[in-house]
Amino acid sequence: MKFFFAPIGIGAGLIAGLLAQKAFDRIWSMIDEEKAPEPDQREIELPKLLAALAIEGAIFRLVKGMVDRGARSSFARATGRWPGEKEPSPTL
């Protein structure tokens, strides 16, 4: 089942990345008038960089998780089979 879901998962991941970037840009514009700082910028304040990276990471993870879940749910509705684990693996 993973073989058939792989192209869907890749496409969903690309879409999620684009959506997450747009969401981050919009949210950052409410926080600061300047463009979000990047790690390769030498003259950026560390607290501002840390805030931007934390917000960007949280948004990316949220959007990617929701898009992946939606893609898997749609695949399961179309095929009758869930492409992944049905329940969490037990931890030792």
Secondary structure as GFF3:
##gff-version 3
##sequence-region A 1 92
A	DSSP	alpha_helix	2	31	.	.	.	ID=ss1
A	DSSP	alpha_helix	46	79	.	.	.	ID=ss2
###
